[in-house]
Amino acid sequence: MYLLQLSRVGDIYKDDDGVVAVPEFQKVLKAEGLGADAMKYVALVCDYESPYRHFTESERKKAVSKDLYGDYKWKGEDSPILLAAIDKYNELQFDPLDEQLMAFNKKITQFTTYMNGMHIDEDTAESLQKIMIGIEKIYKTRQTLIDAIERRGERQKIAGDKKLSFLERRKEMQEQSKN
């Protein structure tokens, strides 16, 4: 996960900088009927690196809800406090490359659904061919986008790790060599 860290048993670290520094997250943790499981719901539904990321948004919400609460739609899902935390989570982790990739994946899913429902005969064969050419172009562009994401490398936390960045380490080494 990117913004929030989960322990090996699947609990969020409540003292993590990603949790304590964001008022909307603190409100979820303190709200009656929400708490740590609701914050985990936010992370699992929203995070780019969530294990549920391959589901569509509505299916992701259902799957996470079922796994955490045993129901496909739990009562806290529409809580204004939870919705504010979801908005904040999405705002904080926003990455244009990942957003574009999600958009491409949605379009591919729509094309696939459309093609599955399409009856093929002489009249529709040409339309199907155009659709397949369009999908091929989307796949090529999507792959270019995936390559750009891979070149970017793994996300790094901006703060909270207490580790120095590459440039900070380099500057520190230069200063030590001067002494």
C-alpha positions in Angstrom: 0.0 0.0 0.0 1.2 3.5 -0.7 -0.3 6.0 1.8 -1.1 3.7 4.7 0.9 0.7 5.8 -0.7 -2.5 6.8 0.9 -5.0 9.3 1.4 -8.6 8.4 -1.9 -9.5 10.0 -3.7 -6.8 8.0 -4.1 -4.0 10.6 -3.3 -0.4 9.8 -0.5 1.2 11.8 -2.5 3.9 13.7 0.7 5.8 14.6 1.9 5.9 10.9 2.5 9.4 9.6 0.0 8.8 6.9 -2.7 8.4 9.5 -2.0 10.8 12.3 -1.1 13.7 10.1 -4.4 13.7 8.2 -7.5 15.1 10.1 -10.0 13.2 7.9 -8.3 9.9 8.7 -8.3 10.7 12.5 -12.0 11.4 12.3 -12.6 7.9 10.8 -10.6 6.3 13.5 -12.4 8.1 16.3 -16.0 8.0 14.9 -18.4 5.6 16.5 -19.2 2.7 14.1 -16.1 3.3 11.9 -12.7 3.0 13.5 -9.6 1.1 12.2 -11.6 -1.3 10.0 -13.2 1.6 8.2 -9.8 3.2 7.7 -8.6 -0.1 6.3 -11.7 -0.1 4.0 -10.6 3.4 2.7 -7.1 2.2 2.0 -8.2 -1.1 0.3 -10.8 0.6 -1.9 -8.7 3.7 -2.9 -5.1 2.8 -2.9 -3.4 2.3 -6.3 -1.5 -0.6 -4.8 -4.4 -2.3 -3.2 -4.8 -6.0 -3.7 -8.3 -5.2 -4.9 -7.1 -2.7 -7.6 -8.0 -5.0 -10.5 -11.7 -4.8 -9.7 -13.9 -2.0 -11.1 -14.6 0.7 -8.4 -18.1 -0.6 -7.6 -16.9 -4.3 -7.5 -13.9 -3.2 -5.4 -16.2 -1.6 -2.8 -18.3 -4.7 -2.6 -15.4 -7.1 -2.3 -13.7 -5.1 0.4 -17.0 -4.6 2.3 -17.6 -8.4 2.1 -14.2 -9.3 3.3 -14.1 -6.8 6.2 -17.7 -6.8 7.3 -19.2 -9.9 5.9 -21.7 -8.0 3.8 -21.5 -6.5 0.3 -22.8 -3.1 1.5 -22.1 -2.2 5.1 -23.9 0.5 7.0 -20.9 2.9 7.4 -20.2 3.0 3.6 -22.3 6.2 3.1 -21.0 8.0 6.2 -20.0 11.6 5.5 -16.9 11.1 7.6 -15.9 8.0 5.6 -16.7 9.8 2.3 -14.5 12.7 3.3 -11.6 10.3 4.1 -12.0 8.6 0.7 -11.9 12.0 -1.0 -8.8 13.0 1.0 -7.1 9.6 0.3 -7.7 10.0 -3.5 -6.4 13.6 -3.4 -3.3 12.7 -1.5 -2.3 9.8 -3.6 -3.2 11.3 -7.0 -0.8 10.4 -9.8 -1.6 11.3 -13.4 0.0 8.2 -14.8 -1.9 5.8 -12.5 -5.2 7.7 -13.2 -4.6 7.4 -17.0 -3.9 3.7 -16.6 -7.2 3.2 -14.6 -9.0 5.1 -17.4 -7.5 2.8 -20.1 -8.4 -0.3 -18.1 -12.0 1.0 -17.7 -12.3 1.5 -21.5 -10.8 -1.9 -22.2 -13.4 -3.4 -19.9 -16.2 -1.5 -21.7 -15.0 -2.6 -25.1 -14.8 -6.2 -23.9 -18.4 -6.1 -22.5 -19.7 -4.5 -25.7 -18.0 -7.2 -27.8 -19.3 -10.0 -25.6 -22.8 -8.8 -26.2 -22.4 -8.3 -29.9 -23.9 -10.8 -32.3 -21.7 -11.4 -35.3 -23.1 -11.6 -38.8 -22.3 -10.1 -42.2 -23.7 -6.7 -41.1 -21.8 -6.4 -37.8 -18.5 -8.0 -38.9 -17.1 -4.7 -40.2 -18.0 -2.9 -36.9 -16.4 -5.6 -34.9 -13.2 -5.2 -37.0 -13.1 -1.4 -36.3 -13.6 -2.1 -32.6 -10.8 -4.6 -32.5 -8.5 -2.1 -34.3 -9.5 0.5 -31.7 -8.7 -1.9 -28.8 -5.3 -2.7 -30.3 -4.5 1.1 -30.3 -5.7 1.4 -26.7 -3.5 -1.6 -25.7 -0.4 -0.1 -27.4 -1.0 3.3 -25.6 -1.7 1.5 -22.4 1.6 -0.5 -22.7 3.5 2.8 -23.2 1.9 4.1 -20.1 2.8 1.0 -18.1 6.4 1.4 -19.3 6.4 5.0 -18.1 5.1 3.9 -14.7 7.8 1.2 -14.5 10.5 3.7 -15.4 9.3 6.0 -12.7 10.1 3.2 -10.3 8.6 2.4 -6.9 6.9 5.2 -5.1 8.8 6.8 -2.3 7.2 8.4 0.8 7.9 12.1 0.9 8.2 12.1 4.7 7.9 9.7 7.6 10.5 7.1 6.9 13.3 9.1 8.5 15.5 8.0 5.7 17.5 10.5 3.6 16.9 10.9 -0.1 19.6 10.1 -2.6 20.5 13.8 -2.9 20.5 14.3 0.9 22.8 11.3 1.3 25.1 12.6 -1.4 25.2 16.1 0.2 25.9 14.5 3.6 28.8 12.4 2.1 30.3 15.5 0.5 30.1 17.4 3.7 31.8 14.6 5.6 34.6 14.3 3.0 35.3 18.0 3.5 35.9 17.5 7.2 
